[in-house]
Amino acid sequence: MAPEQRWNFWPALPIAPYERRLTKRYEVVAGELWNFEQKQGILYIHVPIRMTVYRMTTQRGLFVYAPVAPTAECLRLLRELEEKYGEVRHIVLPTVAVEHKYFVGPFSQNFRSAQVWVCPGQFSVPLQLPLQLLGFPGNVKTLTADSLPQEWQDEGLDFRILGPVGKDLSNGPFAEVAFYIRRLRTMLVTDLVVSVPDEAPEIVAEEPRALAFHARDDALAPLETTPEALLRGWRRMALFALFFQSSAIDPEPVSKALGDAWKSEAKDLGWAGLLPWRFRSDWKKSFDALRGGGLFVAPILSELILNRYLTSDVWPFVEDTVRSWPDIERIIPAHFDAPVAATAKDWRDAFCRAFGEPDQSPFSQISGLFRAPGPKPLEADLQYLRNISKSLVKAGVTDPPERIR
């Protein structure tokens, strides 16, 4: 591991790839917009995590959306932009999700003159602590519907807030802030929507161990590292990241899983050869349902959170963004593929495929006839999440989902 890729604070959230955080920088719009990508996940389920940097024009400086781990490599790549375009002026934490939040304190300490903005609904467990005790600087401001700075208005930067929503808003709500760069007709989102590429992103493929792990049909399958096998590994990894457990696999009984691990020829991949599932022969149907380069609502959010608050929050947010930003040309999510060529209609259609038309829409009765084609998870792949949803509702942890026509 190169020293400049080391992330020393990984024990605060011990998820993969732990202390090694390679950073890739991509120019989205020449001299205007850049994506910084790292890898993040649990065990051998890895996906990109993305920071977007925008060059401001009305005043010299940079606008940073959804910071990633500020390794020496990441900071070097960002300092190169600062030398050309001015220092970091604004840092935005657009979510309450811990996998994004825990980077912001250490990141902002490297840019002392920058203003830090956070999504409303921030929380910590088991104690509700002020952000300053979590490593944030003292000048943090919370984004609200009426807090658009004049500097952003002059720049053509706009935002809309979804949430906070949840049964307990003090200990675990969901919230996200979507931004729009009018000059570039570009929308920035964090977790709400994703687009899954056919092939493994560069940041995931650079270390193929995890891809080879998922390329096997079961624990006794031979180890393969051919391009075809690694492609298969990525597609299966994506299914785990999106659904936890999809219809593409059959879990193995514990006794068989342990016995097969003992006989496995792939122990060098880690986990002592354990692979406690078997991929079905028709597993690829689950991935094919997500293909096409379009957007869809992240299933974990659609099935466990958003479907509780469609009328009160989700649809008002979606319709507001469509009315306010009708000329969208690209959307940059913080995970999986980006940038995604997409219009305001494509954005709205992703929510229609997940939830149907809102009840007040004139198309609600016939939405199935006119719904735009695009990625949509198989019903069988959503069943595991829906079973979790039922358990959470029964336990009183979450509100019940709304009924969708």
MOURGI-V300908 format. One record per residue. SS is DSSP state (H for helix, E for strand, C for the rest). PSI is psi in radians with two decimals (none if undefined). D_CENTER is the distance of its C-alpha to the mean C-alpha in Angstrom with 1 decimal. Layout:
# MOURGI-V300908
SS|PSI|D_CENTER, SS|PSI|D_CENTER
This chain:
# MOURGI-V300908
C|2.24|25.6, C|2.39|26.3, H|-0.59|26.9, H|-0.17|24.8, H|0.02|21.6, E|2.33|22.3, C|1.80|20.0, C|-0.32|22.7, C|0.29|20.7, H|-0.50|18.8, H|-0.36|21.1, H|-0.48|19.6, H|1.51|16.5, C|1.31|17.8, C|2.79|14.9, E|2.60|15.0, C|0.57|16.1, C|-2.11|18.0, C|-0.31|20.3, E|2.06|19.7, C|1.45|17.0, C|2.45|17.8, C|2.31|16.6, E|2.36|16.8, E|2.30|17.5, E|2.35|17.6, E|2.01|19.7, E|-0.85|18.2, E|2.15|21.3, C|2.14|24.4, C|0.19|25.2, C|-0.71|22.7, E|2.35|19.0, E|2.57|17.2, E|2.34|13.8, E|2.12|13.8, E|2.39|11.8, E|-3.12|12.0, E|2.52|11.3, E|2.58|10.1, E|-2.96|10.7, E|2.29|13.6, C|-2.12|16.9, C|0.51|16.7, E|1.73|13.3, E|2.39|11.5, E|2.81|8.5, E|2.59|8.1, E|2.37|6.7, E|2.37|8.2, E|2.42|10.8, E|2.34|12.9, E|2.22|16.6, E|2.34|19.1, E|2.06|22.9, E|2.64|24.7, C|-0.55|28.0, C|-0.50|30.1, C|2.50|30.0, C|2.25|29.4, E|3.12|26.2, E|2.57|22.4, E|2.18|19.6, E|2.19|16.4, E|2.17|13.0, C|1.23|10.5, C|2.61|12.7, C|-3.04|12.2, C|2.17|15.1, C|1.14|18.3, C|2.94|20.2, H|-0.63|23.4, H|-0.81|22.1, H|-0.79|19.2, H|-0.65|21.8, H|-0.77|24.3, H|-0.59|22.2, H|-0.65|21.5, H|-0.57|25.2, H|-0.66|26.2, H|-0.66|24.6, H|-0.69|26.2, H|-0.59|29.6, H|-0.64|29.4, H|0.00|27.8, C|2.89|28.3, C|2.84|26.7, E|2.14|23.3, E|-0.60|24.2, E|2.39|21.2, E|2.19|18.1, E|2.17|15.5, E|1.84|13.3, C|0.32|11.5, E|2.95|10.4, C|-0.03|12.3, C|2.30|9.8, H|-0.56|11.8, H|-0.28|9.5, H|-0.68|9.2, H|-0.67|12.7, H|-0.12|14.8, H|-0.45|14.6, H|-0.70|16.0, H|-1.02|19.5, H|-0.64|20.4, H|-0.85|18.9, H|-0.41|20.9, C|-0.31|24.0, C|-0.09|24.3, C|1.27|24.6, C|-0.48|27.1, C|-0.07|28.0, C|2.56|24.6, E|2.24|23.8, E|2.24|20.8, E|2.45|19.2, E|2.62|17.0, C|2.48|15.5, C|2.75|18.2, C|0.21|18.2, C|2.47|17.7, C|2.88|19.1, C|2.61|20.1, C|2.62|21.7, C|-0.20|24.5, C|2.46|25.9, C|1.82|24.7, C|2.60|25.1, C|2.64|25.1, H|-0.55|22.4, H|-0.50|25.2, H|-0.09|25.8, H|0.27|22.2, C|-0.01|22.8, C|2.67|22.1, C|3.02|24.9, C|-0.21|27.4, C|0.54|26.7, C|2.40|23.4, E|2.49|23.3, E|2.32|21.3, C|2.31|20.1, C|2.93|22.2, C|-0.47|23.1, C|0.43|26.2, C|0.41|25.1, C|1.97|24.5, C|2.64|26.5, H|-0.63|29.2, H|-0.69|28.0, H|-0.67|24.7, H|-0.79|26.9, H|-0.59|29.1, H|-0.32|26.2, C|0.37|24.8, E|2.36|21.6, E|2.84|20.6, E|2.76|18.0, E|2.54|17.6, E|2.26|16.5, E|2.06|15.3, E|-2.88|16.8, E|2.51|17.4, E|2.66|17.9, C|2.84|19.0, C|-0.59|22.3, C|1.72|22.6, C|-0.16|21.3, C|-0.27|22.6, C|1.10|20.9, C|0.73|17.4, C|3.02|16.5, E|2.43|13.3, E|2.62|13.1, E|2.52|11.1, E|2.09|12.9, E|2.36|12.7, E|2.70|15.0, E|2.27|17.4, E|1.70|19.5, H|-0.74|22.6, H|-0.56|24.4, H|0.01|21.8, C|0.81|20.7, E|2.27|17.1, E|2.35|14.4, E|2.20|11.4, C|2.89|8.5, C|-1.35|5.4, C|-0.19|3.8, C|-0.84|7.2, E|2.72|7.6, E|2.84|6.9, C|2.16|9.9, C|2.08|11.0, C|2.66|13.7, C|-0.67|17.0, C|2.78|17.4, C|2.30|15.6, C|2.65|14.0, H|-0.69|16.5, H|-0.44|14.7, H|-0.70|14.5, H|-0.29|17.9, C|-0.38|19.8, C|1.70|20.4, C|0.04|21.2, H|-0.80|22.1, H|-0.62|19.1, H|-0.73|19.5, H|-0.61|23.1, H|-0.81|22.5, H|-0.17|20.8, H|-0.34|23.2, C|2.49|26.0, C|-0.55|27.0, C|-3.13|28.2, C|-0.45|29.4, C|-0.05|32.7, C|2.57|31.4, C|2.68|32.3, C|2.22|29.9, C|2.43|29.0, C|0.39|27.4, C|2.80|28.4, H|-0.65|26.0, H|-0.71|26.1, H|-0.74|25.3, H|-0.58|22.3, H|-0.77|21.0, H|-0.69|21.5, H|-0.72|19.7, H|-0.79|16.5, H|-0.65|16.6, H|-0.67|17.4, H|-0.73|14.7, H|-0.68|12.1, H|-0.73|14.0, H|-0.73|13.9, H|-0.59|10.1, H|-0.56|9.9, H|-0.11|13.3, C|-1.07|14.5, C|1.97|17.9, C|3.06|18.5, C|-0.04|22.0, C|-0.21|22.0, E|2.74|23.3, E|2.01|26.3, E|2.49|26.2, C|2.54|29.3, C|2.59|31.8, H|-0.78|31.7, H|-0.72|35.1, H|-0.71|34.4, H|-0.73|31.1, H|-0.69|33.0, H|-0.74|35.9, H|-0.60|33.9, H|-0.68|32.1, H|-0.60|35.6, H|-0.05|36.6, C|2.49|33.4, C|0.11|34.0, C|0.59|30.5, H|-0.45|30.7, H|-0.28|29.9, H|-0.24|26.3, C|3.01|26.1, H|0.47|26.2, H|0.54|29.9, H|0.02|29.3, C|2.25|27.7, C|1.56|25.8, C|0.61|26.1, E|2.89|25.4, E|2.29|26.8, E|2.36|25.1, C|2.74|27.0, C|-0.47|28.8, C|0.45|26.9, C|-0.55|23.4, H|-0.33|22.4, H|-0.59|22.8, H|-0.71|19.5, H|-0.71|17.7, H|-0.52|20.0, C|-0.32|19.0, C|-0.01|15.5, C|2.98|17.2, C|-0.07|18.4, C|0.04|15.8, C|3.12|15.1, C|2.59|12.3, E|2.71|11.8, E|2.31|10.4, C|2.14|8.0, H|-0.62|11.1, H|-0.66|10.6, H|-0.75|10.4, H|-0.61|13.1, H|-0.43|15.4, H|-0.26|15.2, C|-1.11|14.7, H|-0.59|14.9, H|-0.06|17.9, H|-0.35|19.9, C|0.63|19.9, H|-0.88|20.1, H|-0.73|23.5, H|-0.58|23.3, H|-0.88|19.9, H|-0.96|17.5, H|-0.70|20.1, H|-0.68|21.7, H|-0.85|18.5, H|-0.85|17.8, H|-0.60|21.5, H|-0.76|21.7, H|-0.68|19.1, H|-0.75|21.0, H|-0.68|24.3, H|-0.54|23.4, C|1.12|21.6, C|-0.24|23.5, C|0.41|23.5, C|2.37|19.8, C|-0.43|19.8, E|2.63|16.3, E|2.37|12.7, E|1.75|10.2, C|2.88|6.5, C|-0.09|4.7, E|2.84|3.8, C|-2.31|7.0, C|2.63|9.7, C|2.62|10.9, C|2.76|13.1, E|2.13|13.6, E|2.04|17.2, C|2.58|17.1, C|3.05|19.5, H|-0.63|19.5, H|-0.71|20.9, H|-0.72|18.1, H|-0.87|15.6, H|-0.70|18.0, H|-0.57|18.8, H|-0.69|15.3, H|-0.58|16.0, H|-0.72|19.6, H|-0.55|18.8, H|-0.64|16.8, H|-0.11|19.4, C|2.94|22.4, C|2.56|24.1, C|2.65|24.6, C|-0.59|28.1, C|-0.12|29.5, C|2.49|28.7, C|-0.23|31.8, C|0.07|30.0, C|-0.59|28.9, C|-0.38|31.9, C|0.41|31.4, H|-0.56|27.6, H|-0.48|27.7, H|-0.49|30.2, H|0.03|28.3, C|2.28|24.7, C|2.48|23.2, C|2.68|22.5, C|3.12|19.0, C|2.34|16.5, C|2.08|17.0, C|2.57|16.6, C|2.52|20.0, H|-0.65|21.4, H|-0.54|22.3, H|-0.35|18.8, H|-0.18|17.9, H|-0.67|21.0, H|-0.77|19.8, H|-0.63|17.2, H|-0.57|20.0, H|-0.68|22.4, H|-0.73|20.2, H|-0.80|20.1, H|-0.70|23.9, H|-0.68|24.4, H|-0.70|22.5, H|-0.79|24.5, H|-0.62|27.7, C|-0.08|27.2, C|0.25|26.7, C|-0.64|23.3, C|2.85|21.6, C|2.71|23.2, C|2.66|24.0, C|2.68|22.2, C|2.70|24.0, C|2.22|26.1, C|2.29|25.0, C|none|27.8
